[in-house]
Amino acid sequence: MISTGNWKACKEYMEAGNRLSVAEGILYFGISNFYPFIKSLKKQYIIKKTPVSMARILTRINNNDRCKVGRMPNLPISDINMTEWWISRW
């Protein structure tokens, strides 16, 4: 059950066909613990997930906001994998 305003906003964002990662959930909607949110969505929808590189997620975030990796020039963001989720239409 979606119980808070930021969970509801995040659910509407995903219903619109957008993919979401933990980092985006925190930055866009202030969801500090993303996994219970995904678990609650699984009761209503078919939720799919896939691993993607952190670079891809940061690129997507930078299209909406400005997010920089601070003072870690050797951080291999293209080698770090994160998970993104979306609501399946099938």
Beta strands, then each sheet from edge to edge (+ up, - down):
strand 1: 20-21
strand 2: 47-53
strand 3: 81-87
sheet 1: 1+ 3- 2+
end
